[in-house]
Amino acid sequence: MRRTKHSNKAKSHQLVFDAQAFLDSAGLSRRIEEFRRKESIFAQGDSAKDVLYIQQGGVKLCVVNEAGREAVVAMLGPGDFFGEGCLAGQQKRIGSAIAMTPTTVLAIDKNEMIRVLHSEHGFSDRFISYMLSRNIRVEEDLIDQLFNSTEKRLARTLLLLARYGKQDQPQRVLPKVSQEMLATMIGTSRSRVNLFMNKFKKLGFIHYNGGIKIHSSLLSVVLHD
């Protein structure tokens, strides 16, 4: 029985597609771009002509309405794709992407990405799986906004930013994320975010040490009815 479990585990590990290794070796028409913290990767209204893949760092996706009000749509990290709307015929970027920390991305030409998705089944499976996960995340975010308290929404957002639930190890220490940004992400005021951040700190769920360190005990806030 032990041997079977070990064998299954090894087989499962072999089936995991390494998107980064593929992108490095496939000779894709792509370029590596580096961005400083707070630097724009693309802006709302820019031409949508490539798909981007995060190698290092973090990216904030946001949209701005006609009144100038900004809403943060997602916070992404290493291994995440973004800008994929161009594959569905999107001519212009419907939002902006901004580097949260020093960030390195691969920019893959739209036509090349379409070619590879058709010809490389392993990569196609990885990409489709990623997009389905993103759609589920969007649905969960909507439910979160509609039904959960501000405290739960904040706790869930911090855990997601810390990449809990990812196959790789969670980063635990977040890059510099302002309370204003957190308030924008969960649809509340900065003062409410400050109130609950202080509560989480007092309870030992988080602490500050060159960034926000997230402890797994913060899950108790999300799971508590």
C-alpha positions as MATLAB code, in Angstrom:
seq = 'MRRTKHSNKAKSHQLVFDAQAFLDSAGLSRRIEEFRRKESIFAQGDSAKDVLYIQQGGVKLCVVNEAGREAVVAMLGPGDFFGEGCLAGQQKRIGSAIAMTPTTVLAIDKNEMIRVLHSEHGFSDRFISYMLSRNIRVEEDLIDQLFNSTEKRLARTLLLLARYGKQDQPQRVLPKVSQEMLATMIGTSRSRVNLFMNKFKKLGFIHYNGGIKIHSSLLSVVLHD';
ca = [
       0.000    0.000    0.000;
       2.783    2.420    0.848;
       4.474    1.640   -2.440;
       1.255    2.360   -4.360;
       0.756    5.699   -2.633;
       4.339    6.677   -3.355;
       3.957    5.608   -6.982;
       0.737    7.578   -7.409;
       2.310   10.628   -5.834;
       5.310   10.421   -8.141;
       3.042    9.949  -11.166;
       0.912   12.914  -10.138;
       4.027   15.055   -9.758;
       5.169   14.112  -13.269;
       1.801   15.148  -14.729;
       2.071   18.689  -13.375;
       2.838   20.944  -16.339;
       5.656   23.416  -15.723;
       4.470   26.497  -17.616;
       7.646   28.441  -16.845;
       9.913   25.660  -18.187;
       7.800   25.451  -21.327;
       7.860   29.204  -21.899;
      11.644   29.183  -21.436;
      12.239   26.362  -23.918;
       9.561   26.700  -26.587;
      11.188   29.462  -28.614;
       8.052   31.557  -28.432;
       7.895   35.007  -29.923;
       8.152   36.752  -26.586;
      10.103   39.338  -24.696;
      11.128   39.762  -21.091;
      10.168   43.065  -19.503;
      11.057   44.436  -16.087;
       9.070   47.030  -14.167;
       9.756   49.093  -11.076;
       7.329   49.232   -8.163;
       4.233   51.280   -9.092;
       5.250   51.359  -12.769;
       2.481   50.870  -15.348;
       2.656   47.639  -17.356;
      -0.268   48.681  -19.529;
      -2.999   51.291  -19.174;
      -6.739   51.179  -19.686;
      -7.394   51.889  -23.368;
      -3.998   50.659  -24.620;
      -3.888   48.326  -27.607;
      -4.341   44.686  -26.528;
      -1.739   42.738  -28.487;
      -0.091   40.282  -26.112;
      -0.584   37.962  -23.149;
       1.636   38.393  -20.115;
       3.037   35.877  -17.654;
       4.502   36.888  -14.294;
       7.945   35.426  -13.572;
       8.696   37.463  -10.452;
       6.945   40.149   -8.429;
       3.314   41.158   -8.184;
       0.763   42.931  -10.379;
      -2.370   44.891   -9.562;
      -5.207   44.881  -12.098;
      -7.604   47.808  -11.801;
     -10.236   49.776  -13.696;
     -11.207   53.438  -13.477;
     -14.714   54.705  -14.210;
     -15.656   57.989  -15.890;
     -15.731   59.752  -12.523;
     -12.135   58.709  -11.866;
     -12.954   56.151   -9.194;
     -10.590   53.175   -9.174;
     -11.546   49.589   -8.407;
      -8.937   46.874   -7.883;
      -9.987   43.776   -9.841;
      -7.198   41.370   -8.895;
      -3.767   41.037   -7.326;
      -1.542   38.555   -9.163;
       1.784   36.891   -8.465;
       4.409   34.575  -10.007;
       2.894   31.932  -12.291;
      -0.166   34.032  -13.154;
      -1.211   35.103  -16.659;
      -2.960   38.373  -17.443;
      -3.932   40.421  -20.499;
      -5.572   37.325  -22.009;
      -8.592   39.312  -23.271;
      -6.780   39.854  -26.567;
      -7.250   36.142  -27.337;
     -11.032   36.686  -27.397;
     -10.859   39.616  -29.807;
     -10.403   42.400  -27.266;
      -8.865   45.329  -29.165;
      -8.224   47.636  -26.202;
      -7.264   46.952  -22.593;
     -10.365   47.334  -20.436;
      -8.267   47.944  -17.329;
      -4.765   48.809  -16.179;
      -1.938   46.635  -14.844;
       0.536   48.111  -12.352;
       3.591   46.500  -10.772;
       3.196   46.246   -6.993;
       6.849   45.320   -6.478;
       9.841   45.088   -8.846;
       8.328   42.728  -11.406;
       9.504   40.617  -14.346;
       6.997   39.456  -16.963;
       7.064   37.548  -20.224;
       5.056   39.282  -22.943;
       3.850   36.729  -25.520;
       2.579   37.920  -28.874;
      -1.159   37.244  -29.301;
      -0.824   35.317  -32.577;
       2.010   33.228  -31.187;
      -0.025   32.450  -28.075;
      -2.956   31.284  -30.218;
      -0.633   29.070  -32.289;
       0.888   27.456  -29.197;
      -2.501   26.872  -27.565;
      -3.518   24.895  -30.651;
      -0.284   22.938  -31.043;
       0.936   22.293  -27.481;
      -1.685   20.363  -25.537;
       0.178   20.423  -22.231;
       0.452   24.176  -22.296;
      -3.147   24.523  -23.489;
      -4.388   22.383  -20.582;
      -2.381   24.491  -18.100;
      -3.722   27.730  -19.527;
      -7.367   26.568  -19.629;
      -7.090   25.288  -16.058;
      -5.720   28.656  -14.994;
      -8.538   30.578  -16.701;
     -11.207   28.355  -15.143;
      -9.644   28.953  -11.729;
      -9.701   32.692  -12.385;
     -13.407   32.546  -13.292;
     -14.166   30.652  -10.086;
     -12.225   33.284   -8.162;
     -14.297   36.071   -9.752;
     -17.526   34.302   -8.743;
     -16.222   33.822   -5.201;
     -15.274   37.504   -5.031;
     -18.805   38.507   -6.057;
     -20.363   36.221   -3.429;
     -17.889   37.575   -0.887;
     -18.937   41.155   -1.644;
     -22.652   40.339   -1.505;
     -22.881   38.172    1.588;
     -19.826   38.429    3.842;
     -18.992   40.998    6.479;
     -16.185   43.526    6.014;
     -14.053   41.576    8.497;
     -14.405   38.318    6.554;
     -13.788   40.038    3.216;
     -10.588   41.576    4.536;
      -9.359   38.286    6.028;
     -10.082   36.413    2.788;
      -8.311   39.065    0.703;
      -5.198   38.920    2.897;
      -5.107   35.125    2.628;
      -5.483   35.282   -1.144;
      -2.701   37.846   -1.401;
      -0.535   35.507    0.687;
      -1.378   32.780   -1.876;
      -2.866   30.344    0.621;
      -4.390   27.434   -1.258;
      -1.777   27.546   -4.027;
       0.172   24.385   -4.807;
       3.433   26.160   -4.144;
       4.344   27.441   -0.695;
       2.459   30.574    0.387;
       4.589   33.692    0.478;
       3.238   34.637    3.925;
       4.860   38.095    3.893;
       2.972   40.415    1.573;
       4.597   43.124   -0.490;
       3.748   46.658    0.562;
      -0.020   46.917    0.283;
      -1.623   50.092    1.577;
      -4.804   50.131    3.617;
      -6.291   52.355    0.915;
      -5.691   49.619   -1.647;
      -7.193   46.958    0.619;
     -10.234   49.188    1.149;
     -10.644   49.527   -2.621;
     -10.400   45.780   -3.090;
     -13.095   44.866   -0.559;
     -15.397   47.848   -1.051;
     -15.118   49.650    2.269;
     -13.409   52.637    3.885;
      -9.795   52.876    4.998;
     -10.922   53.464    8.585;
     -12.778   50.124    8.596;
      -9.712   48.360    7.206;
      -7.551   49.991    9.869;
      -9.974   48.857   12.592;
      -9.844   45.203   11.546;
      -6.123   45.199   10.772;
      -5.488   46.357   14.335;
      -7.845   43.635   15.597;
      -6.046   40.949   13.549;
      -2.697   42.178   14.857;
      -3.890   42.137   18.477;
      -5.174   38.564   18.054;
      -1.863   37.449   16.528;
      -3.314   36.677   13.073;
      -0.910   39.103   11.382;
       2.129   41.140   12.296;
       4.290   43.750   10.623;
       7.916   43.021    9.844;
       9.016   44.808    6.681;
       5.614   43.891    5.270;
       2.447   42.196    6.484;
       3.109   38.639    7.682;
       0.019   36.449    7.458;
      -0.456   33.540    9.874;
      -2.648   30.546    9.043;
      -4.719   31.336   12.140;
      -6.350   34.110   10.078;
      -8.353   31.323    8.412;
     -10.449   31.150   11.576;
     -12.015   34.514   10.678;
     -13.093   33.251    7.248;
     -14.376   29.920    8.564;
     -16.197   31.349   11.572;
     -19.998   31.574   11.172;
];
